């Protein structure tokens, strides 16, 4: 049985890199967030900007969660496949 896990490992590392990039993107967007809540007619433009930024952060957070779940599940499956390969082929199987 020949099972080469290197392509899957590379795919998993690319997915981890995408997760890191999206996380840093979220952090860069969150820097623009104003922690003070602006209410009233005098701050109508600021409140609209806060709402738009909050929606954008929600979308980014959704993708961070999705990518995190994919990374964890794929990593567990990759680890299980490596253990199975080592069990079937013996200790010299490697990745």
N, CA and C of each residue as an Amber inpcrd file, in Angstrom:
protein
   285
   0.8430000  -1.1840000   0.0000000   0.0000000   0.0000000   0.0000000
   0.8810000   1.2370000   0.0000000   0.7030000   2.0680000  -1.0070000
   1.4730000   3.3070000  -1.0890000   0.5300000   4.4830000  -0.8790000
   0.7630000   5.2030000   0.2020000  -0.0730000   6.3540000   0.5280000
   0.8540000   7.5280000   0.8200000   0.9690000   8.4230000  -0.1480000
   1.8350000   9.5860000   0.0110000   1.0160000  10.7410000   0.5860000
   1.3630000  11.1570000   1.7840000   0.6050000  12.1930000   2.4670000
   1.1660000  13.5970000   2.2440000   2.2840000  13.7030000   1.5520000
   2.8880000  15.0290000   1.3490000   1.9800000  16.0230000   0.6280000
   1.2530000  15.6380000  -0.4230000   0.3480000  16.6170000  -1.0550000
  -0.7370000  17.1200000  -0.0940000  -1.2240000  16.2180000   0.7560000
  -2.2360000  16.6240000   1.7350000  -1.6360000  17.5300000   2.8050000
  -0.4030000  17.2440000   3.1880000   0.2840000  18.0900000   4.1540000
   0.5020000  19.4890000   3.5840000   0.8960000  19.5650000   2.3290000
   1.0960000  20.8670000   1.6780000  -0.2290000  21.6240000   1.5770000
  -1.2930000  20.9170000   1.2200000  -2.6190000  21.5410000   1.1500000
  -3.0440000  22.0600000   2.5230000  -2.7800000  21.2910000   3.5660000
  -3.1320000  21.7060000   4.9230000  -2.3260000  22.9430000   5.3340000
  -1.0450000  22.9730000   4.9840000  -0.2060000  24.1370000   5.3040000
  -0.6660000  25.3830000   4.5470000  -1.1140000  25.2160000   3.3070000
  -1.6590000  26.3520000   2.5480000  -2.9270000  26.8650000   3.2220000
  -3.7600000  25.9520000   3.7070000  -4.9820000  26.3560000   4.3910000
  -4.6600000  27.0880000   5.6980000  -3.6560000  26.6280000   6.4200000
  -3.2150000  27.2990000   7.6500000  -2.7050000  28.7010000   7.3090000
  -1.9550000  28.8270000   6.2190000  -1.4570000  30.1400000   5.8010000
  -2.6180000  31.0720000   5.4610000  -3.6490000  30.5530000   4.7970000
  -4.8310000  31.3680000   4.4840000  -5.5230000  31.8150000   5.7590000
  -5.5990000  30.9440000   6.7470000  -6.2030000  31.2990000   8.0290000
  -5.4110000  32.4150000   8.7120000  -4.1050000  32.3370000   8.6560000
  -3.2620000  33.3730000   9.2560000  -3.4470000  34.7040000   8.5390000
  -3.4960000  34.6750000   7.2150000  -3.6870000  35.9070000   6.4380000
  -5.0300000  36.5510000   6.7680000  -6.0940000  35.7520000   6.8220000
  -7.4140000  36.2930000   7.1310000  -7.4530000  36.8320000   8.5580000
  -6.7600000  36.1730000   9.4810000  -6.7140000  36.6580000  10.8650000
  -6.0070000  38.0050000  10.9600000  -4.9040000  38.1460000  10.2330000
  -4.2100000  39.4350000  10.2310000  -5.0370000  40.5090000   9.5310000
  -5.7820000  40.1240000   8.4910000  -6.6650000  41.0690000   7.8080000
  -7.7430000  41.5570000   8.7680000  -8.3080000  40.6450000   9.5640000
  -9.3180000  41.0250000  10.5440000  -8.7400000  41.9900000  11.5680000
  -7.5160000  41.7140000  11.9870000  -6.8640000  42.6000000  12.9540000
  -6.6400000  43.9900000  12.3630000  -6.2520000  44.0430000  11.0940000
  -6.0340000  45.3400000  10.4380000  -7.3400000  46.1150000  10.3060000
  -8.4310000  45.4230000  10.0340000  -9.7260000  46.0900000   9.9270000
 -10.1930000  46.5400000  11.3110000  -9.9480000  45.7290000  12.3260000
 -10.4060000  46.0470000  13.6790000  -9.6830000  47.2590000  14.2680000
  -8.5110000  47.5980000  13.7480000  -7.7820000  48.7770000  14.2420000
  -8.5900000  50.0470000  13.9710000  -9.3750000  50.0520000  12.9070000
 -10.1770000  51.2140000  12.5420000 -11.4060000  51.3790000  13.4390000
 -11.7110000  50.3610000  14.2450000 -12.9160000  50.3940000  15.0640000
 -12.7920000  51.4120000  16.1930000 -13.8580000  52.1530000  16.3900000
 -13.9140000  53.1380000  17.4700000 -14.6210000  52.4810000  18.6530000
 -13.9600000  52.3720000  19.8140000 -14.5860000  51.6740000  20.9380000
 -15.7430000  52.4410000  21.5780000 -15.8450000  53.7450000  21.3220000
 -16.9200000  54.5430000  21.9060000 -18.1860000  54.4000000  21.0670000
 -19.3110000  54.3090000  21.7270000 -20.5900000  54.2070000  21.0450000
 -21.1220000  55.6160000  20.8000000 -21.3670000  55.9410000  19.5360000
 -21.8520000  57.2740000  19.1690000 -23.3380000  57.1990000  18.8360000
 -24.1260000  57.9390000  19.5870000 -25.5740000  57.9780000  19.3760000
 -26.0000000  59.4140000  19.1450000 -27.1600000  59.6000000  18.5600000
 -27.7140000  60.9290000  18.3700000 -27.4530000  61.4740000  16.9810000
 -28.1200000  62.5870000  16.6980000 -28.0410000  63.1960000  15.3710000
 -26.6680000  63.7840000  15.0950000 -25.9750000  64.2330000  16.1120000
 -24.6640000  64.8570000  15.9260000 -23.6270000  63.8470000  15.4390000
 -23.8610000  62.5720000  15.7170000 -22.8880000  61.5320000  15.3530000
 -23.4860000  60.5240000  14.3760000 -24.4130000  60.9560000  13.5420000
 -25.1040000  60.0360000  12.6350000 -24.1480000  59.3680000  11.6530000
 -23.2150000  60.1460000  11.1120000 -22.2440000  59.5730000  10.1680000
 -21.3160000  58.5920000  10.8480000 -20.9050000  58.9100000  12.0460000
 -20.0070000  58.0350000  12.7920000 -20.7070000  56.7350000  13.1650000
 -21.9770000  56.8230000  13.5530000 -22.7330000  55.6230000  13.8990000
 -22.9020000  54.7170000  12.6800000 -23.1480000  55.2940000  11.5170000
 -23.2810000  54.5010000  10.2880000 -21.9600000  53.8170000   9.9430000
 -20.8500000  54.5150000  10.1590000 -19.5370000  53.9130000   9.9160000
 -19.2840000  52.7580000  10.8800000 -19.6990000  52.9400000  12.1330000
 -19.5350000  51.8720000  13.1180000 -20.3500000  50.6360000  12.7310000
 -21.5490000  50.8540000  12.2440000 -22.4040000  49.7390000  11.8360000
 -21.7890000  49.0060000  10.6420000 -21.2990000  49.7740000   9.6640000
 -20.6750000  49.1620000   8.4820000 -19.4270000  48.3710000   8.8700000
 -18.6300000  48.9290000   9.7560000 -17.4150000  48.2490000  10.1920000
 -17.7610000  46.9860000  10.9800000 -18.7950000  47.0560000  11.8050000
 -19.2200000  45.8860000  12.5750000 -19.6850000  44.7650000  11.6510000
 -20.4070000  45.1140000  10.5910000 -20.8630000  44.1030000   9.6300000
 -19.6750000  43.4740000   8.9050000 -18.7020000  44.3030000   8.5470000
 -17.5060000  43.7970000   7.8690000 -16.7380000  42.8460000   8.7900000
 -16.6230000  43.2080000  10.0610000 -15.9310000  42.3440000  11.0170000
 -16.6900000  41.0360000  11.2330000 -18.0130000  41.0870000  11.2130000
 -18.8100000  39.8630000  11.3360000 -18.5380000  38.9100000  10.1750000
 -18.4530000  39.4550000   8.9630000 -18.1720000  38.6290000   7.7880000
 -16.7800000  38.0000000   7.8860000 -15.8080000  38.8030000   8.2930000
 -14.4430000  38.2800000   8.4270000 -14.4040000  37.2210000   9.5170000
 -15.0920000  37.4680000  10.6380000 -15.1370000  36.4890000  11.7250000
 -15.7490000  35.1720000  11.2640000 -16.7670000  35.2590000  10.4090000
 -17.3910000  34.0520000   9.8810000 -16.3650000  33.2220000   9.1090000
 -15.5540000  33.8900000   8.2740000 -14.5450000  33.1770000   7.5000000
 -13.4250000  32.6390000   8.3810000 -13.0640000  33.3690000   9.4300000
 -12.0400000  32.8730000  10.3570000 -12.5320000  31.5920000  11.0250000
 -13.7970000  31.5790000  11.4420000 -14.3570000  30.3770000  12.0720000
 -14.4100000  29.2060000  11.1040000 -14.8370000  29.4600000   9.8780000
 -14.9130000  28.3990000   8.8750000 -13.5290000  27.8260000   8.5930000
 -12.5510000  28.6980000   8.3730000 -11.1940000  28.2350000   8.0900000
 -10.5830000  27.5010000   9.2820000 -10.9160000  27.9230000  10.4940000
 -10.4080000  27.2440000  11.6810000 -10.9650000  25.8300000  11.7870000
 -12.2600000  25.6870000  11.5580000 -12.8750000  24.3570000  11.6130000
 -12.2730000  23.4540000  10.5390000 -12.1140000  23.9810000   9.3440000
 -11.5240000  23.1880000   8.2540000 -10.0990000  22.7700000   8.6150000
  -9.3120000  23.6920000   9.1650000  -7.9290000  23.3830000   9.5200000
  -7.8580000  22.3080000  10.5950000  -8.7090000  22.3920000  11.5980000
  -8.6900000  21.4080000  12.6770000  -9.1370000  20.0400000  12.1670000
 -10.2300000  19.9950000  11.4440000 -10.7360000  18.7120000  10.9460000
  -9.7520000  18.0860000   9.9610000  -9.2370000  18.8870000   9.0410000
  -8.2840000  18.3710000   8.0610000  -7.0090000  17.8980000   8.7480000
  -6.5610000  18.6390000   9.7630000  -5.3680000  18.2380000  10.5110000
  -5.5780000  16.9330000  11.2510000  -6.7500000  16.7630000  11.8570000
  -7.0510000  15.5020000  12.5460000  -7.1160000  14.3380000  11.5620000
  -7.7450000  14.5680000  10.4080000  -7.7980000  13.5130000   9.3920000
  -6.4070000  13.1710000   8.8610000  -5.5920000  14.1780000   8.6730000
  -4.2250000  13.9460000   8.2020000  -3.4190000  13.1720000   9.2400000
  -3.5870000  13.5350000  10.5050000  -2.9080000  12.8070000  11.5760000
  -3.3780000  11.3650000  11.6690000  -4.6880000  11.1510000  11.5240000
  -5.2280000   9.7890000  11.5560000  -4.6950000   8.9700000  10.3830000
  -4.5950000   9.5890000   9.2160000  -4.0600000   8.8810000   8.0470000
  -2.5930000   8.5340000   8.2540000  -1.8290000   9.4360000   8.8640000
  -0.4140000   9.1590000   9.1280000  -0.2670000   8.0250000  10.1360000
  -1.1090000   8.0230000  11.1700000  -1.0660000   6.9320000  12.1460000
  -1.4630000   5.6030000  11.5040000  -2.4750000   5.6310000  10.6660000
  -2.9030000   4.4130000   9.9710000  -1.7940000   3.8880000   9.0620000
  -1.1530000   4.7990000   8.3540000  -0.0550000   4.4030000   7.4640000
   1.0870000   3.7950000   8.2650000   1.4160000   4.4060000   9.3990000
   2.4810000   3.8690000  10.2390000   2.0980000   2.5120000  10.8170000
   0.8300000   2.3230000  11.1380000   0.3710000   1.0660000  11.7010000
   0.3930000  -0.0500000  10.6520000  -0.0450000   0.2860000   9.4360000
  -0.1180000  -0.7260000   8.3770000   1.2660000  -1.0660000   7.8420000
   2.0840000  -0.0560000   7.5790000   3.3750000  -0.2900000   6.9420000
   4.5140000  -0.4750000   7.9290000   4.2840000  -0.2090000   9.1700000
   5.3330000  -0.3910000  10.1730000   5.9930000   0.9400000  10.4820000
   6.9530000   0.9210000  11.4020000   7.5850000   2.1750000  11.8600000
   8.4170000   2.8800000  10.7960000   8.8200000   2.2180000   9.7560000
   9.6490000   2.8580000   8.7190000   8.8120000   3.5310000   7.6460000
   7.5020000   3.6550000   7.8480000   6.6150000   4.2120000   6.8160000
   6.8690000   5.6880000   6.5810000   6.9950000   6.4640000   7.6250000
   7.1950000   7.9070000   7.4710000   5.9960000   8.5780000   6.8370000
   6.1470000   9.8610000   6.5180000   5.0680000  10.5800000   5.8270000
   5.3100000  10.4500000   4.3550000
